[in-house]
Amino acid sequence: MSLRIGVDIGGTFTDLVLLDPANGRLVNGKVLTTPDDPSRGVLTGIAALLARAAAAPADIAQVIHGTTLVANAIIERKGVRTAFVTTQGFRDLLAMAREWRWDIYDLDITPPAPLVDRAACFEVPGRLDAQGREITPFDEAAARQVADAIARSGAEAVAVCFLHSFRDPAQERRMAAVLAARLPDIAVSLSSEIAPALGEYERASTTVANAYVQPVFRRYISRLAAQLLAMGIGVDLLLMQSDGGTAHQNTALRMPIRLVQSGPAGGAQAAALAGRLSGFADVMAFDMGGTTAKACLIPGGRPVRAPSFEVARQARFRRGSGLPLSVPAVDMIEIGAGGGSIARVNALGLIQVGPDSSSADPGPACYGRGGSDATVTDADLLLGYLDPARFLGGDMALDRAAAEAAISAHIARPLGLSLVAAALGIHDTVNEAMAQAASIHTLEKGLRAQDFALVAIGGAGPVHACQVARRLGITTVICPAGAGVASAFGFLAAPVSFEAARAHLVPLHALDAAAIAAILAPLRGETLRSITEAGIDPAICMVSASVELRYAGQGHEVEAALTDENDPVAALKTAFEANYRALYGRTEPGLVEAVTWRVVARGPTPSLTPLPPAATAGTALRAHRDIWCGHAQAMVRAPVYDRYGLAAGEGVTGPAVIEERESTTVIPHGATALNDHAGNLIITLEAAA
């Protein structure tokens, strides 16, 4: 047993990568996602992968899995009936939320509906003050009545969030004991375990979301594990978390909410590795799949992380319009549409792309599966960027006539455009929107996009990457081999890790080394227990700590790493002031207070040096076909190259197309692409005039 498999279920495709660590050999696979039962696509893909690799199920030592199941269950409201139990007087916590308006001038704002109806929200007497002192005893008799009411409601899961429970979880645990006695089969999530963070609404939102998806996720993982075992693969699953680390399936079953961004997190790990192998430390991941496109900054080879994010936004790109989740995640932004995103003419007579997608079923019109909407993939096909006979290496033929009919009906005829002009309008609209969003995201971090190399991943990423990069002022684009399955490959590059965090508000000057050690000790123990569960020896783990700090009176924190355990107070203040100055250009004279404490335990990072595809000299040039060339403003005859035929050091000059099974790279006029020693295409664009 030595082979490792990464599996990423996306909205349109399920991507798979098999790695033989002994020799670095990779075998990639890509199959359509099966939305009715995602495990069917996984099993079909694994079987095909094993056949291509001439391997047996018993050879598999590890399966690392990422899935959109958790995110989709929340977005599509397909979780289970859930009850919410909170402190007396706070029954309407979920509905009231923060009472923020993400657009103060829009009078028709519809806030995201809570995952739990008001009728399923219950109160229990018992209250702590802000320091965690009990000021109202927990009423166990009332708790039993609530448990009986929940039983009558038919709920499959319960989220418990009491006021200030992050200070002392005792009352929440007593509520859990009552529920376990009355309802032994119900799934219970406690906010003191799921998200012990400051902010009762954010803590409640995260806990409810975890409870809402937990039974769905548990059934899926149980079914998948049984099916893998029936195939002869008898290993426990590792699951990709949103923060870029992997966790044992038991940890994921307790906290499935940590998997919401698992696929994009894998893409960020793959982009970081591609940059490192080709000698680029500062890269921006551009991940464009079938449903969405995302960007992630990776300065110094480490993806930027965030302590929270939002899911199921009512308005794309609008902070405050979604459900907040206080879980660690790779800091990325959804910057646009994917290949399956639907194009239409809006009320202003302009082309609009997304946010809805044709997904895998029925898919873009050109898939020939009954779809009739015009999509980005249909436009790319009409512009000549995709070969209808060689999509997915020839496993899936594209229907050009269906793409023409869809774009003609929805874009060309309504706007009085030719088919090519309509397709170009879709293509340019997507590129411009993605470049603008990525530029704003970069500026918000106090950075410049042009200081980064763009790493194009996802099935559609290499098709659009050069045009997006040009708009951002970026002159280097990196397209790793197998870019279309990069997220699945990124799972294999991710270490086993776990983060534990807890709010503990205290002035920094009131602390000393002993007090800080006492705060961090239980967090350290929690992280190491999770790591051990995944089979990692704690002795070889790297454990790091950080603190979110702020000036007293502020509502936003700045994270600072704890680098000196001998004089931690001084180290934290120095790091906080340096980070604050980098963000805001100055420091303040006020009192500094610590808010949230974090400990991350990380196992060894897998040592990956994938073997570049072997090339046979003289076999790269495959054919010529007409593609749209922006320089000529016309369709021009361009060479088409086989990615697997390019030898190390071999170059290509644009306009050109380079094809591989999982994706297609479009090289524009004036650009050169070099296949480097790591098997990555390094594309150099002309600098803006």
N, C-alpha and C positions, 0 to 999 in steps of 0.2 A: 504494500500500500504506500504509494508515494505521490500520486497525481492529485492536483488541486483543481477544483472547478469553481468559477464565479458565475453567478446567475443574477441577471437584473431584469425584472419585469417592468417594462415601460408601458405607456398608454397605447402604443401602436405595435412595437416589437418586443419580444423577449430575447435578450442578448446573453450569450454564453461564451465563456473562455475556459479552455482546459490547458493547464500548465504542467509540464514535466520538470520539476525543479532540478532533476539530475543533469539535464542538458539545455534547459532554457527553451525547449520547443513549445510553441503555442499552437493550439488548434481553436479556431473561432467558429461560432455558430450564431445564426440569427433566424428566428421563426416568428410568425405572427402571434401576438398575444391572444389568448383565449379569454375574453372578458367574463364569460359565464362561469368559468372555473380556471383561474390562472395556472393551477398546478398541471393541467393538461398540456399547456404550452411548454412548461418546464420539463416535464417528463419526455415529451416529444423531442425537445431540443437536446436533452442529455443523451437520449438514445442515439440520435444522429451524430452527436459529438463523439461518443464512444466508438461508433462505427467508423467515422473518419479517422480517428486516432488509432484504430485497431487495438483498442483497450477493452478490458473487462470491468464490469461494475466493482469487482473485488479489488481492483487497482486503485480505487478512489480513496484517498486518505482524508480529504477535507472538502466540504461544500459550503461556500460562503454565499449568502443569499441577500438580495435587496429587492424591495417590492414597493409598488405604489398602492398596495392594498389598504394600508392605514390611511394615507392621504385621501384616496378615493372614497373610502367609507365615510370620511368626514365631509368632503366636498359634495358628494352625491347623497348625503344623509341616508346611508345604508348600514349604519351601525345598529345596535340592539336597543330595545326599550330600556332606558336608564333612569334611575331615581337619584335625586340630589338631597343630601342631608347636611344642614348647616346650623349655625348658632341661632337661637331664638331671636327674631327680629330681622333676620337677613335672608328671608325666603326669596326675595326678589333680586338678590345679588346678580344672578346671571342675566336677567332682563335689563337691569339698570346699567350694568357694565360700568364703563368710565364716563358715560354720558358725553363722549367726545363726538364731534362732527368733523369728518375728514375733509369736508368741503363746506365752509361756513356760509357760502353763498348759494348752495343747492338746497332748496326748500323741500325737495322730494326724496331726500336721502332715506333709504331703507336699511337700518342696521342689520347685521347678520343675526338671524334668529338663533336663540340658544338651542343647544342640542337636547335640552330637557324642557318639556312643557312645564308651565307653572303648577299644574295639577300634580306633577310628580316631584315637586320640591317640598321638602319637609323641614320642620324646625325642632330642635331639641334644646331645652333649657340647660345652661352650663356655659360659663364664659371665663376667659382669661383676659388679663390686661396686657398692655403692650410689652411688659417685662416678663410675661408668662406666669404671673401669679394668679391663682384661682380666685375670682371675685364672686362667681356664682357656681355652686356645686353642680356636677353633672347629674341630671335626673334620669336614673336608670329605668324607672317605671315609664316615663314618657318615651324613652328610647325603645322600650319593648312595644309600645303602642305604634310607634313609627314603623318598626320592623314588620308588625302585622299589617299595617296599611300598605307597605311596599309589597308584601306577599300578595295582597289582594289586587294590586295594580298590574301584576304580571311582568314586572321588571326583571331583566336578566342580569343587570349590573347596577351597582350603587357607587356613587362618588360621595365621599365624606370630606367636608371642608369646614372646620371650625375656626373661629377668629383667633389669630395669633398662635395657631397650633405649631408653627415652626419653632416657637420658643419652648413649648412643652407638648409632646404628642399624646399625653396620657388620656385625655378625654376622647380623642379620635380613636385610640386603641380600645377604649372601653365600648365605644359605639360599634367597632368592628367585632368585638366579642359577642355583643348582643345579636348582631346580624348573623354571625356564624352559628349561634345557638338556634336562632329562629329559622334561618334560611341557609343551611349548610352548603347548598350548591350554587349560591349566587356569587358573582365576581364582585369583589370590593376593592376600591382604590382609595387610599388615604392621602390627603394633600401633604401630610407631614412626611410621607415616603416618596411621593411622585414629584412634588415641586415645593419643597420647603423654602419658598422665597417670599420676600416682602411684596405686599400688594395682594389683598384678599381676592380681587377679581381675577387677576392673572393666575393666581394659585388655583382658584376654583375652576377656571376655564381649562387649564391643563389637566386637572384631575378628572373633570367630567369627560374630556376628550379621551383620556386613557381608558376610563371605564366603558365608554361608548363603543370603542373598537376592540376591547380585550377579548370578549367571547368570539367575535368574528375571526380575529387573528389566531386565537387558540385553535379553533376548528380547522382553519386553513393549515397551520403548521402541523397539527396532529395528522391531518389527512396526507400532507406532503411527505412527512417523515415515514408514515406507513407505506406509502407508494414507493418511496425510495428504497425502503427495506425490502419490499417485494421484488424490486429490480435487482437486489443484491448489494445495495449501497447501505451499509449498516453503521454509518457514522452520524454523530450529532451535528445539527446545523449550527453554523455561525451566522449571525445576522448583522448586516451593515447598519450602523447607527448614523444619525444625522450629523454627528460631529466628526465623522471621518474615521472612527474606530469600529472594530467588530466586537460582538458580545455573544456569549453562549445563548442557545435558544431558550434556556430557562430564564435568563435575565430579560431577554426580549419578551417573553410571555408575561412577565410581571409588569414591564414598562414598554408596551408596544408603541406608545406615543413617541418614543425616542427614535423611531424608524421612519418618521414622516418624510424626511428628505434623504433617504438612504441612497437612492440612485444618483442624484446630483453630487452627493458627498463622495461617492466612488469615482465620479468623473473628475472631481477636483484632485483626488489622490493620483489618478492616472495622468492628469495634466502636469502635476508637480514632478512626477517621475520622468515624463517625457522631456520636460525642460532640463531636469538634472542630467539625464543621459546625454543630452546634446549641448550641455554647457551653458544653459541659461538659468540664472537664479530667480529672476523676476519675471513671472509670466502671468497672463490672464487667461483663465480657462473660458472658452466659448463653446458651450455645450448645447447644440441644436439637434433635438431629436424629432420624433414624430408629432409631439403635442405642444411642447414649449421650447423656448431657448433660455438659457441661464448664463450668467457671467459670474466669475469668482476671481478675486485678486489673490495671487500667491506670491507675496514678496519674500525674498530670501528662501524660496522653496517650501514654505509652510503656508497652507491655506489659512486665511484669516477666519477666526471663529467668533461666534456671537452667542450670548447667553440665552437668547430668546428669538422668536420670529412669529410670523402670523401665517395662518392657513385659511383657505376658503374665503378669500377677499371678495367683497361685493364689487369693488372697483379695482381693476388691475393697477398695480404700482402705487396705490394710495394707502399709505400707512394709517392704521386705525380702522380700516374697513373690513378687517377679518377677525378671526378668533385668535387671541394671543396664546402662545404656548411657551411656558418657561422651561424649555429644555435646551441643552447645548446643541449647536448646529454650526456647520460651515457657513460662513457669512457670504451669501450670494444673493443675487437679484434676478428675478425673472424679467428678462429684457425683451421678450417678444414671442413670436409664434414659432411653431414647428412645421415640419413638412406636411402634416395633415391638417393644418389650420385652414379654416374656410375663408375665402375671399368673397366680398360682395361690394356693391355700390351703396354707400350710405346716403342719408337724407340730404347731404350737401353735394352729392354727385361726385364724391371722391371714393377711391378704392380703400376699403378697410379690410384688414386681415385679422381674423380671430375676434374674440378670444376662444370661440368654440372650435372644436376639432372634429374631423371625421373619424378620428381614432383608428382602431384596427378593424372595426366592424361598423359600417361597410368599408371604411378607408377612403382614400382619394379616388376620384373617378377613374384614374388610370389603372387602379388595382383590378378593375373588372369584377368587383364583388357587389355591384349594385349601387355604389355611390354616384351621386349626380351633382354634388357641389363642386365648385372650382376651388382648388387648394394650391398651396405653395409647391407641392410635388408635381402637380399637373403643369404649373407654370415652368418649373425647371425642366420638365420633359420637353415642352414646346420650344424652349430656348436652346435645346440641343445638349444640355449639360448631362442628361441621363440617357443611357442606351436602353431602349425598351426591351431588347433581347438579352441584356446581360445584367439586369437588376438582380441583386442578391446572387451574383455569379451565374446568372441564367436560371436559377431555381424558380424565379417568379417573373413572368413576362408582363410588361406594362402595355396597356391599351391606349395608344396614341389617339385613336379616333374618339374614344370616350373623353379623354382630356380636352381635345379640341371642342367637343360638343358642350362640355361643362363651362369652359372659359368663354366660349361664344355666347352661350345663353345668359350667363350671370355677369360678365364683364364687357366683352367686346361689343355686342349688339347694344346694350344699354348706353354705352359711352361712345358709340360710333367709331370704334378702334379696330385695327386689324388684329388677328390672333396673336401675332408676335408682339405688337405694341401692348396688348392687354396683358400678356404673360410678363412682359418686361415691367409693366406697372405694378403687378403683384410682387415681383422679385425686388424691385427697387423700394417699394413701400416697406417691405419686411426689413431690408438691409438698413434703411434710414432709421426706422423705429428702434432697431436693436442697437445701432451705433449711438443714438441719442441717449438711450437708457443706460448703456454701459459708460458713456462719458459722464453722466450725472452721478452714477454710482461711484466712479473713481474720484471725482472732485469732492464728493462728500467725505471721502477718506483722507482728503488732503494730499492726493497723489495725482500724477499725470499719466493718462493712458499711453502716451507715446514713449514712456520710459519702460514699458513692458513689451514682451513678445507675446503674441496671441497664439494659444494652443487650441487648435480646432478639433473638437471631438463630437461624437454623436453622428447618426447617419447622415444628417443634412449639414452638419457643421462645415466640413471641407468644401462643400459647394458654395457656401455664402461667405466663408471666412475672409477671403482677400478683399471683397468689396466692403465688408464691415470694417476691416483693419484700415483700409484707405480712408474711410470717413473718420476714423479715430486718430489718424496721423501715425499709426503704427506701421513700421516698415519691415518687420519680421513676423512671419506666420509659420508655426510648426504644426505639421500634420503627422501624427504618429501612425505607424502601421496599425490596421485594425481600429481606426478611429471610431467606426460605427458601433463597436462593442467596448469602448473605452471604459465605461462605468463598471462593467463586469470585470474587466481587467484590473481596474482600480481597487476592487474588493480584495484581490489577491495581494495588492501592495499595501493594504492597511493593517496596522498592528491591532491586536486585541487590546482594548482599552475600556475604561469606565470612569466617568466623572461623577463625583458626589458634591453637592453644594447645599449650603444652609445659610439663611439670613440670620445675622447676629449683629444688630445695630449697636455700635459702641464708639465713643470718641477714641481716635488713635492714640492720643497722649495718655489715656487711661490704661493702656495695655503694656505688658512687658513680655519677655520671651516665654515665661511659664504660662501666662494666660493665653497666649497665641497657640502654644503647643496643646493646651487643653481643648481649645476650640477645634483644632485641626485633627486631633487624635481619632474621634469617632468617624470623621469623614475618611480618613486614611484607612481605617479598618473596613469601612463599607466598600471602598474601591478595590481593596486587595481581596476581599471575599468574592467579588464578582469576577476578578481576574483569575482567581484560583478555580472557580467553577468552570472556566473555559480551558482548564488544563495547563495554565501558565504558572510556573514556579515564582512566587512573590520575590524570591531572592534575585531574580534577573529582571525585575520590573524597574522602570524609571518612574518615580513618584514626584510630582511637582505640585506646588500650591500657589494660589493667587488670591487676591482680594479685590473686590469692587469697592472703591472709595469715592467720596465726594466732599465738597465743602458743605458745611452745615447749612441747611436751608435750600440746597439744590435738589432737583428731582431726577437728575440723571447721574449715573456713576461712570467712572473710568477705571478700567482694570489695571492692576499692577501686580507683577510677579514677585513672589517672595523668594529672594535669592540668598539671603543671609540669615541663617537660623540663630546665630550668636547675637546679632543686633537687629532683629526683624523690624522693629518700629522705625528705626532710621532708614533701613533699606526700603520699606514700603513707602515712606514719605518721599524719599528721593525718586523712586520709580514712578509714583503717582504724579509728582510735579513735572517730571520729564515727559510723561505721556500726555498730561493735561496741556503742557506748553506746545507739544507737537500738534495737538488738535485745535487749540484756540489761540496760540501765539502769545500766551501770557500765563501767569499764575495769580492766585488771589491771596489776600492776607488772612482769610478766615480759618476757622477751626476745621480740621480734616476728620471725617468719621468713616469708619469701616461699615459696610452694609452687608455684603454677601461674601462668604468664604468658600473657596473651591479647592478641591484636591482631585488630580487626575493621576491614575495609575495606568501605565502603558507598557505592554509587553514589547519584546524585540520587534523592530520593523522588519518584515520579510525582505531578504536580500534578493532582489529581482534584477536580472540582466537578461531580458528576453532575447532570444536568438532572432536576428532579422531574417525575413524570408530569403531563402537562397535564390539567387538570380543566375540566369544563363545569359551570357553576353550575346547581344544582338537580337534578343527576343522582345525588347520592350515596346517598340513601335508596333501597334496592332492594326490601326486603320486611320482613316480621316473621316470627319463628318462636319456638318455645318453647325456652328455654335454662335450665339450672340456675342459680339465683341463691342464693348463700350467705346473703345478708341475709334473704331471704324463706323460706329453707329449703324451696324448692319450685321447680318449673318455672314460669317466668313468660314472658309474651309480650314479646319485646324487638325493637328495630329492628335491621335488618341493613344495613350501609352498604357501598357499593363504594369501595374505597380510591382507585381512579383517578378517582372523582367528587368527592373532597374537594378544595376549593380551598385555597390557602395562607391560613392564618389561620382556617379553618373548624374548629369544635369539635364534639365529640360527648360526651354525658353517659351514663354507665352506669346500668343494665346495657345493654350493646349489643355487637354483633359487627361488626368491620370486616374485609372479605374482599378479598384480592388473589389473583393466580394462584398464588403460591408459598407463601403462608401465610395464617393467619387470626389476628386479634388479638381477644382477649376483654377487654372493658372491664367491670369489676365495678361493682356498686352503689356509689354515692358517689364514683366516680372520674370525671375529665374527661380527654378526649384532644384535643389541639390539633395540627392539621397545620401544621408550621412552615415557614419559608421554604426549608429544605433538603429538604422532602418527608418529614421524620421525624415520626412521631407521638410527641408528648411527653405522656405520661400522668401525671397527678398523682393520687396516692392519698391517702386520708384518713390523717392521722397517727394512730398507735396511741393509744388513750385512756390 
